[in-house]
Amino acid sequence: MRDTVRKFLDTLVAERPPLEACADDIAGAFELMASCFRAGGKLLACGNGGSAADAQHVVGELMKEYLRKRPVPEADAQRIRAAAPEKGEELCRGLQGALRAVSLVSETSLLTAFANDVNADMVFAQQVYGYGRPGDVLLAISTSGSSENIINAVCVARAFG
């Protein structure tokens, strides 16, 4: 783990001592996500109720700047300028570098159709099956740990890597 990340994690644990028990798990989750993003993968996030809001929040933070500026990579900026010469610079200034992330809880039409026509316990599993690719990461948030729709999504994610 990079020194910067280790320092951040050490500071976090110092400020919130109960996190000491799961510090290695936090570090492992970071490394998994960092590897995924480096390889061009994406994060899929889901949860129910407050955990759904947490999933959306995480996706929002990844898709835009958070603590540090994330300019659009130069190769992407060149493509934008070539495709839209009259607006290229403006677009490049307005866009922010994104870490690819999708909130599975935001697909209202799909969620309600699948729950009505098929099975509510399969709404996230279907999206993992459709959107997920080997090497992507599923962030499945469940306070109880026993939400069937979350468990099903995890099972499908494991099946397809």
PyMOL commands that place a pseudoatom at each C-alpha (Angstrom):
pseudoatom trace, name=CA, resn=MET, resi=1, chain=A, elem=C, hetatm=0, pos=[0.000, 0.000, 0.000]
pseudoatom trace, name=CA, resn=ARG, resi=2, chain=A, elem=C, hetatm=0, pos=[1.302, 3.419, -0.879]
pseudoatom trace, name=CA, resn=ASP, resi=3, chain=A, elem=C, hetatm=0, pos=[2.694, 5.509, 1.987]
pseudoatom trace, name=CA, resn=THR, resi=4, chain=A, elem=C, hetatm=0, pos=[0.089, 8.246, 1.458]
pseudoatom trace, name=CA, resn=VAL, resi=5, chain=A, elem=C, hetatm=0, pos=[-2.754, 5.775, 1.783]
pseudoatom trace, name=CA, resn=ARG, resi=6, chain=A, elem=C, hetatm=0, pos=[-1.168, 4.126, 4.847]
pseudoatom trace, name=CA, resn=LYS, resi=7, chain=A, elem=C, hetatm=0, pos=[-0.807, 7.547, 6.525]
pseudoatom trace, name=CA, resn=PHE, resi=8, chain=A, elem=C, hetatm=0, pos=[-4.425, 8.382, 5.747]
pseudoatom trace, name=CA, resn=LEU, resi=9, chain=A, elem=C, hetatm=0, pos=[-5.600, 5.047, 7.164]
pseudoatom trace, name=CA, resn=ASP, resi=10, chain=A, elem=C, hetatm=0, pos=[-3.433, 5.469, 10.283]
pseudoatom trace, name=CA, resn=THR, resi=11, chain=A, elem=C, hetatm=0, pos=[-4.924, 8.952, 10.836]
pseudoatom trace, name=CA, resn=LEU, resi=12, chain=A, elem=C, hetatm=0, pos=[-8.437, 7.606, 10.357]
pseudoatom trace, name=CA, resn=VAL, resi=13, chain=A, elem=C, hetatm=0, pos=[-7.879, 4.831, 12.907]
pseudoatom trace, name=CA, resn=ALA, resi=14, chain=A, elem=C, hetatm=0, pos=[-6.293, 7.284, 15.367]
pseudoatom trace, name=CA, resn=GLU, resi=15, chain=A, elem=C, hetatm=0, pos=[-9.379, 9.522, 15.115]
pseudoatom trace, name=CA, resn=ARG, resi=16, chain=A, elem=C, hetatm=0, pos=[-11.807, 6.584, 15.281]
pseudoatom trace, name=CA, resn=PRO, resi=17, chain=A, elem=C, hetatm=0, pos=[-10.207, 3.808, 17.391]
pseudoatom trace, name=CA, resn=PRO, resi=18, chain=A, elem=C, hetatm=0, pos=[-13.007, 1.233, 16.817]
pseudoatom trace, name=CA, resn=LEU, resi=19, chain=A, elem=C, hetatm=0, pos=[-11.817, 1.065, 13.190]
pseudoatom trace, name=CA, resn=GLU, resi=20, chain=A, elem=C, hetatm=0, pos=[-8.601, -0.604, 14.343]
pseudoatom trace, name=CA, resn=ALA, resi=21, chain=A, elem=C, hetatm=0, pos=[-10.393, -3.962, 14.285]
pseudoatom trace, name=CA, resn=CYS, resi=22, chain=A, elem=C, hetatm=0, pos=[-11.087, -3.664, 10.558]
pseudoatom trace, name=CA, resn=ALA, resi=23, chain=A, elem=C, hetatm=0, pos=[-8.118, -1.572, 9.390]
pseudoatom trace, name=CA, resn=ASP, resi=24, chain=A, elem=C, hetatm=0, pos=[-6.665, -4.478, 7.402]
pseudoatom trace, name=CA, resn=ASP, resi=25, chain=A, elem=C, hetatm=0, pos=[-10.043, -5.037, 5.727]
pseudoatom trace, name=CA, resn=ILE, resi=26, chain=A, elem=C, hetatm=0, pos=[-10.246, -1.336, 4.812]
pseudoatom trace, name=CA, resn=ALA, resi=27, chain=A, elem=C, hetatm=0, pos=[-6.735, -1.506, 3.351]
pseudoatom trace, name=CA, resn=GLY, resi=28, chain=A, elem=C, hetatm=0, pos=[-7.654, -4.644, 1.404]
pseudoatom trace, name=CA, resn=ALA, resi=29, chain=A, elem=C, hetatm=0, pos=[-10.810, -3.026, 0.019]
pseudoatom trace, name=CA, resn=PHE, resi=30, chain=A, elem=C, hetatm=0, pos=[-8.788, 0.012, -1.041]
pseudoatom trace, name=CA, resn=GLU, resi=31, chain=A, elem=C, hetatm=0, pos=[-6.220, -2.140, -2.822]
pseudoatom trace, name=CA, resn=LEU, resi=32, chain=A, elem=C, hetatm=0, pos=[-8.955, -4.129, -4.580]
pseudoatom trace, name=CA, resn=MET, resi=33, chain=A, elem=C, hetatm=0, pos=[-10.676, -0.979, -5.831]
pseudoatom trace, name=CA, resn=ALA, resi=34, chain=A, elem=C, hetatm=0, pos=[-7.401, 0.699, -6.816]
pseudoatom trace, name=CA, resn=SER, resi=35, chain=A, elem=C, hetatm=0, pos=[-6.395, -2.359, -8.852]
pseudoatom trace, name=CA, resn=CYS, resi=36, chain=A, elem=C, hetatm=0, pos=[-9.818, -2.412, -10.497]
pseudoatom trace, name=CA, resn=PHE, resi=37, chain=A, elem=C, hetatm=0, pos=[-9.627, 1.258, -11.503]
pseudoatom trace, name=CA, resn=ARG, resi=38, chain=A, elem=C, hetatm=0, pos=[-6.022, 0.943, -12.718]
pseudoatom trace, name=CA, resn=ALA, resi=39, chain=A, elem=C, hetatm=0, pos=[-7.120, -1.913, -14.986]
pseudoatom trace, name=CA, resn=GLY, resi=40, chain=A, elem=C, hetatm=0, pos=[-9.985, 0.152, -16.441]
pseudoatom trace, name=CA, resn=GLY, resi=41, chain=A, elem=C, hetatm=0, pos=[-12.700, -1.563, -14.424]
pseudoatom trace, name=CA, resn=LYS, resi=42, chain=A, elem=C, hetatm=0, pos=[-15.609, -0.091, -12.547]
pseudoatom trace, name=CA, resn=LEU, resi=43, chain=A, elem=C, hetatm=0, pos=[-17.288, -0.208, -9.175]
pseudoatom trace, name=CA, resn=LEU, resi=44, chain=A, elem=C, hetatm=0, pos=[-20.912, -1.311, -8.923]
pseudoatom trace, name=CA, resn=ALA, resi=45, chain=A, elem=C, hetatm=0, pos=[-22.602, -0.260, -5.664]
pseudoatom trace, name=CA, resn=CYS, resi=46, chain=A, elem=C, hetatm=0, pos=[-25.867, -1.365, -4.058]
pseudoatom trace, name=CA, resn=GLY, resi=47, chain=A, elem=C, hetatm=0, pos=[-27.727, -1.377, -0.755]
pseudoatom trace, name=CA, resn=ASN, resi=48, chain=A, elem=C, hetatm=0, pos=[-31.202, -0.975, 0.724]
pseudoatom trace, name=CA, resn=GLY, resi=49, chain=A, elem=C, hetatm=0, pos=[-32.614, 2.060, 2.541]
pseudoatom trace, name=CA, resn=GLY, resi=50, chain=A, elem=C, hetatm=0, pos=[-29.829, 4.059, 4.171]
pseudoatom trace, name=CA, resn=SER, resi=51, chain=A, elem=C, hetatm=0, pos=[-27.306, 1.699, 2.599]
pseudoatom trace, name=CA, resn=ALA, resi=52, chain=A, elem=C, hetatm=0, pos=[-28.745, 2.617, -0.816]
pseudoatom trace, name=CA, resn=ALA, resi=53, chain=A, elem=C, hetatm=0, pos=[-28.036, 6.263, 0.009]
pseudoatom trace, name=CA, resn=ASP, resi=54, chain=A, elem=C, hetatm=0, pos=[-24.496, 5.292, 1.043]
pseudoatom trace, name=CA, resn=ALA, resi=55, chain=A, elem=C, hetatm=0, pos=[-24.020, 3.440, -2.265]
pseudoatom trace, name=CA, resn=GLN, resi=56, chain=A, elem=C, hetatm=0, pos=[-25.135, 6.500, -4.213]
pseudoatom trace, name=CA, resn=HIS, resi=57, chain=A, elem=C, hetatm=0, pos=[-22.875, 8.760, -2.156]
pseudoatom trace, name=CA, resn=VAL, resi=58, chain=A, elem=C, hetatm=0, pos=[-19.807, 6.598, -2.800]
pseudoatom trace, name=CA, resn=VAL, resi=59, chain=A, elem=C, hetatm=0, pos=[-20.535, 6.615, -6.541]
pseudoatom trace, name=CA, resn=GLY, resi=60, chain=A, elem=C, hetatm=0, pos=[-20.953, 10.390, -6.511]
pseudoatom trace, name=CA, resn=GLU, resi=61, chain=A, elem=C, hetatm=0, pos=[-17.571, 10.875, -4.847]
pseudoatom trace, name=CA, resn=LEU, resi=62, chain=A, elem=C, hetatm=0, pos=[-15.832, 8.569, -7.317]
pseudoatom trace, name=CA, resn=MET, resi=63, chain=A, elem=C, hetatm=0, pos=[-17.358, 10.110, -10.422]
pseudoatom trace, name=CA, resn=LYS, resi=64, chain=A, elem=C, hetatm=0, pos=[-16.144, 13.625, -9.609]
pseudoatom trace, name=CA, resn=GLU, resi=65, chain=A, elem=C, hetatm=0, pos=[-13.312, 15.346, -7.786]
pseudoatom trace, name=CA, resn=TYR, resi=66, chain=A, elem=C, hetatm=0, pos=[-13.199, 14.875, -4.047]
pseudoatom trace, name=CA, resn=LEU, resi=67, chain=A, elem=C, hetatm=0, pos=[-10.132, 16.011, -2.108]
pseudoatom trace, name=CA, resn=ARG, resi=68, chain=A, elem=C, hetatm=0, pos=[-7.838, 16.495, -5.094]
pseudoatom trace, name=CA, resn=LYS, resi=69, chain=A, elem=C, hetatm=0, pos=[-8.279, 17.910, -8.579]
pseudoatom trace, name=CA, resn=ARG, resi=70, chain=A, elem=C, hetatm=0, pos=[-8.776, 15.218, -11.198]
pseudoatom trace, name=CA, resn=PRO, resi=71, chain=A, elem=C, hetatm=0, pos=[-8.349, 16.827, -14.601]
pseudoatom trace, name=CA, resn=VAL, resi=72, chain=A, elem=C, hetatm=0, pos=[-9.383, 14.936, -17.703]
pseudoatom trace, name=CA, resn=PRO, resi=73, chain=A, elem=C, hetatm=0, pos=[-6.384, 12.888, -18.938]
pseudoatom trace, name=CA, resn=GLU, resi=74, chain=A, elem=C, hetatm=0, pos=[-4.609, 14.561, -21.857]
pseudoatom trace, name=CA, resn=ALA, resi=75, chain=A, elem=C, hetatm=0, pos=[-5.381, 11.708, -24.257]
pseudoatom trace, name=CA, resn=ASP, resi=76, chain=A, elem=C, hetatm=0, pos=[-9.089, 12.155, -23.519]
pseudoatom trace, name=CA, resn=ALA, resi=77, chain=A, elem=C, hetatm=0, pos=[-8.807, 15.937, -23.809]
pseudoatom trace, name=CA, resn=GLN, resi=78, chain=A, elem=C, hetatm=0, pos=[-7.271, 15.550, -27.278]
pseudoatom trace, name=CA, resn=ARG, resi=79, chain=A, elem=C, hetatm=0, pos=[-10.172, 13.336, -28.354]
pseudoatom trace, name=CA, resn=ILE, resi=80, chain=A, elem=C, hetatm=0, pos=[-12.690, 15.860, -27.035]
pseudoatom trace, name=CA, resn=ARG, resi=81, chain=A, elem=C, hetatm=0, pos=[-10.959, 18.757, -28.786]
pseudoatom trace, name=CA, resn=ALA, resi=82, chain=A, elem=C, hetatm=0, pos=[-10.855, 16.792, -32.060]
pseudoatom trace, name=CA, resn=ALA, resi=83, chain=A, elem=C, hetatm=0, pos=[-14.525, 15.791, -31.852]
pseudoatom trace, name=CA, resn=ALA, resi=84, chain=A, elem=C, hetatm=0, pos=[-15.778, 19.262, -30.889]
pseudoatom trace, name=CA, resn=PRO, resi=85, chain=A, elem=C, hetatm=0, pos=[-13.204, 21.885, -31.918]
pseudoatom trace, name=CA, resn=GLU, resi=86, chain=A, elem=C, hetatm=0, pos=[-15.485, 24.831, -31.115]
pseudoatom trace, name=CA, resn=LYS, resi=87, chain=A, elem=C, hetatm=0, pos=[-16.321, 23.588, -27.602]
pseudoatom trace, name=CA, resn=GLY, resi=88, chain=A, elem=C, hetatm=0, pos=[-13.385, 21.292, -26.818]
pseudoatom trace, name=CA, resn=GLU, resi=89, chain=A, elem=C, hetatm=0, pos=[-11.544, 23.566, -24.389]
pseudoatom trace, name=CA, resn=GLU, resi=90, chain=A, elem=C, hetatm=0, pos=[-14.736, 24.468, -22.556]
pseudoatom trace, name=CA, resn=LEU, resi=91, chain=A, elem=C, hetatm=0, pos=[-15.677, 20.795, -22.242]
pseudoatom trace, name=CA, resn=CYS, resi=92, chain=A, elem=C, hetatm=0, pos=[-12.212, 19.861, -20.984]
pseudoatom trace, name=CA, resn=ARG, resi=93, chain=A, elem=C, hetatm=0, pos=[-12.336, 22.600, -18.343]
pseudoatom trace, name=CA, resn=GLY, resi=94, chain=A, elem=C, hetatm=0, pos=[-15.820, 21.508, -17.213]
pseudoatom trace, name=CA, resn=LEU, resi=95, chain=A, elem=C, hetatm=0, pos=[-15.195, 17.779, -17.042]
pseudoatom trace, name=CA, resn=GLN, resi=96, chain=A, elem=C, hetatm=0, pos=[-13.471, 16.084, -14.136]
pseudoatom trace, name=CA, resn=GLY, resi=97, chain=A, elem=C, hetatm=0, pos=[-11.474, 12.881, -14.159]
pseudoatom trace, name=CA, resn=ALA, resi=98, chain=A, elem=C, hetatm=0, pos=[-13.776, 10.087, -13.043]
pseudoatom trace, name=CA, resn=LEU, resi=99, chain=A, elem=C, hetatm=0, pos=[-13.286, 6.742, -11.419]
pseudoatom trace, name=CA, resn=ARG, resi=100, chain=A, elem=C, hetatm=0, pos=[-15.872, 4.564, -13.168]
pseudoatom trace, name=CA, resn=ALA, resi=101, chain=A, elem=C, hetatm=0, pos=[-18.694, 3.780, -10.757]
pseudoatom trace, name=CA, resn=VAL, resi=102, chain=A, elem=C, hetatm=0, pos=[-22.356, 2.870, -11.139]
pseudoatom trace, name=CA, resn=SER, resi=103, chain=A, elem=C, hetatm=0, pos=[-25.076, 3.034, -8.490]
pseudoatom trace, name=CA, resn=LEU, resi=104, chain=A, elem=C, hetatm=0, pos=[-27.316, 0.014, -8.967]
pseudoatom trace, name=CA, resn=VAL, resi=105, chain=A, elem=C, hetatm=0, pos=[-29.949, 1.600, -6.731]
pseudoatom trace, name=CA, resn=SER, resi=106, chain=A, elem=C, hetatm=0, pos=[-30.571, 4.459, -9.162]
pseudoatom trace, name=CA, resn=GLU, resi=107, chain=A, elem=C, hetatm=0, pos=[-32.149, 2.482, -11.987]
pseudoatom trace, name=CA, resn=THR, resi=108, chain=A, elem=C, hetatm=0, pos=[-35.735, 3.139, -10.871]
pseudoatom trace, name=CA, resn=SER, resi=109, chain=A, elem=C, hetatm=0, pos=[-37.502, 1.854, -13.968]
pseudoatom trace, name=CA, resn=LEU, resi=110, chain=A, elem=C, hetatm=0, pos=[-35.457, -1.337, -14.119]
pseudoatom trace, name=CA, resn=LEU, resi=111, chain=A, elem=C, hetatm=0, pos=[-35.722, -1.919, -10.367]
pseudoatom trace, name=CA, resn=THR, resi=112, chain=A, elem=C, hetatm=0, pos=[-39.483, -1.553, -10.256]
pseudoatom trace, name=CA, resn=ALA, resi=113, chain=A, elem=C, hetatm=0, pos=[-40.055, -3.529, -13.462]
pseudoatom trace, name=CA, resn=PHE, resi=114, chain=A, elem=C, hetatm=0, pos=[-37.859, -6.384, -12.295]
pseudoatom trace, name=CA, resn=ALA, resi=115, chain=A, elem=C, hetatm=0, pos=[-39.442, -6.394, -8.835]
pseudoatom trace, name=CA, resn=ASN, resi=116, chain=A, elem=C, hetatm=0, pos=[-42.931, -6.427, -10.367]
pseudoatom trace, name=CA, resn=ASP, resi=117, chain=A, elem=C, hetatm=0, pos=[-42.338, -8.837, -13.259]
pseudoatom trace, name=CA, resn=VAL, resi=118, chain=A, elem=C, hetatm=0, pos=[-39.681, -11.194, -11.890]
pseudoatom trace, name=CA, resn=ASN, resi=119, chain=A, elem=C, hetatm=0, pos=[-38.546, -11.025, -8.243]
pseudoatom trace, name=CA, resn=ALA, resi=120, chain=A, elem=C, hetatm=0, pos=[-37.471, -8.136, -6.021]
pseudoatom trace, name=CA, resn=ASP, resi=121, chain=A, elem=C, hetatm=0, pos=[-34.705, -10.287, -4.547]
pseudoatom trace, name=CA, resn=MET, resi=122, chain=A, elem=C, hetatm=0, pos=[-33.042, -10.377, -7.973]
pseudoatom trace, name=CA, resn=VAL, resi=123, chain=A, elem=C, hetatm=0, pos=[-32.963, -6.643, -8.831]
pseudoatom trace, name=CA, resn=PHE, resi=124, chain=A, elem=C, hetatm=0, pos=[-29.278, -6.109, -8.031]
pseudoatom trace, name=CA, resn=ALA, resi=125, chain=A, elem=C, hetatm=0, pos=[-28.160, -9.558, -9.204]
pseudoatom trace, name=CA, resn=GLN, resi=126, chain=A, elem=C, hetatm=0, pos=[-29.626, -8.817, -12.650]
pseudoatom trace, name=CA, resn=GLN, resi=127, chain=A, elem=C, hetatm=0, pos=[-27.695, -5.562, -12.868]
pseudoatom trace, name=CA, resn=VAL, resi=128, chain=A, elem=C, hetatm=0, pos=[-24.456, -7.199, -11.738]
pseudoatom trace, name=CA, resn=TYR, resi=129, chain=A, elem=C, hetatm=0, pos=[-25.010, -9.805, -14.430]
pseudoatom trace, name=CA, resn=GLY, resi=130, chain=A, elem=C, hetatm=0, pos=[-25.731, -7.171, -17.073]
pseudoatom trace, name=CA, resn=TYR, resi=131, chain=A, elem=C, hetatm=0, pos=[-23.242, -4.443, -16.173]
pseudoatom trace, name=CA, resn=GLY, resi=132, chain=A, elem=C, hetatm=0, pos=[-20.455, -6.342, -14.430]
pseudoatom trace, name=CA, resn=ARG, resi=133, chain=A, elem=C, hetatm=0, pos=[-17.334, -7.657, -16.082]
pseudoatom trace, name=CA, resn=PRO, resi=134, chain=A, elem=C, hetatm=0, pos=[-14.494, -9.766, -14.663]
pseudoatom trace, name=CA, resn=GLY, resi=135, chain=A, elem=C, hetatm=0, pos=[-12.255, -7.505, -12.595]
pseudoatom trace, name=CA, resn=ASP, resi=136, chain=A, elem=C, hetatm=0, pos=[-14.997, -5.048, -11.646]
pseudoatom trace, name=CA, resn=VAL, resi=137, chain=A, elem=C, hetatm=0, pos=[-15.766, -4.566, -7.953]
pseudoatom trace, name=CA, resn=LEU, resi=138, chain=A, elem=C, hetatm=0, pos=[-19.148, -4.883, -6.267]
pseudoatom trace, name=CA, resn=LEU, resi=139, chain=A, elem=C, hetatm=0, pos=[-19.655, -2.737, -3.173]
pseudoatom trace, name=CA, resn=ALA, resi=140, chain=A, elem=C, hetatm=0, pos=[-22.629, -4.466, -1.549]
pseudoatom trace, name=CA, resn=ILE, resi=141, chain=A, elem=C, hetatm=0, pos=[-23.744, -2.645, 1.606]
pseudoatom trace, name=CA, resn=SER, resi=142, chain=A, elem=C, hetatm=0, pos=[-26.024, -4.409, 4.076]
pseudoatom trace, name=CA, resn=THR, resi=143, chain=A, elem=C, hetatm=0, pos=[-26.460, -3.409, 7.701]
pseudoatom trace, name=CA, resn=SER, resi=144, chain=A, elem=C, hetatm=0, pos=[-27.997, -6.774, 8.621]
pseudoatom trace, name=CA, resn=GLY, resi=145, chain=A, elem=C, hetatm=0, pos=[-25.872, -8.883, 6.303]
pseudoatom trace, name=CA, resn=SER, resi=146, chain=A, elem=C, hetatm=0, pos=[-28.945, -10.919, 5.451]
pseudoatom trace, name=CA, resn=SER, resi=147, chain=A, elem=C, hetatm=0, pos=[-30.683, -8.939, 2.708]
pseudoatom trace, name=CA, resn=GLU, resi=148, chain=A, elem=C, hetatm=0, pos=[-31.518, -11.486, 0.012]
pseudoatom trace, name=CA, resn=ASN, resi=149, chain=A, elem=C, hetatm=0, pos=[-31.208, -9.002, -2.841]
pseudoatom trace, name=CA, resn=ILE, resi=150, chain=A, elem=C, hetatm=0, pos=[-27.712, -8.050, -1.685]
pseudoatom trace, name=CA, resn=ILE, resi=151, chain=A, elem=C, hetatm=0, pos=[-26.659, -11.675, -1.129]
pseudoatom trace, name=CA, resn=ASN, resi=152, chain=A, elem=C, hetatm=0, pos=[-27.888, -12.594, -4.620]
pseudoatom trace, name=CA, resn=ALA, resi=153, chain=A, elem=C, hetatm=0, pos=[-25.865, -9.771, -6.157]
pseudoatom trace, name=CA, resn=VAL, resi=154, chain=A, elem=C, hetatm=0, pos=[-22.740, -10.967, -4.329]
pseudoatom trace, name=CA, resn=CYS, resi=155, chain=A, elem=C, hetatm=0, pos=[-23.322, -14.547, -5.546]
pseudoatom trace, name=CA, resn=VAL, resi=156, chain=A, elem=C, hetatm=0, pos=[-23.574, -13.404, -9.175]
pseudoatom trace, name=CA, resn=ALA, resi=157, chain=A, elem=C, hetatm=0, pos=[-20.512, -11.148, -8.799]
pseudoatom trace, name=CA, resn=ARG, resi=158, chain=A, elem=C, hetatm=0, pos=[-18.468, -14.059, -7.431]
pseudoatom trace, name=CA, resn=ALA, resi=159, chain=A, elem=C, hetatm=0, pos=[-19.672, -16.377, -10.200]
pseudoatom trace, name=CA, resn=PHE, resi=160, chain=A, elem=C, hetatm=0, pos=[-18.373, -14.037, -12.895]
pseudoatom trace, name=CA, resn=GLY, resi=161, chain=A, elem=C, hetatm=0, pos=[-15.245, -12.713, -11.209]
for i in range(1, 161): cmd.bond("trace and resi %d" % i, "trace and resi %d" % (i + 1))
show_as sticks, trace
zoom trace
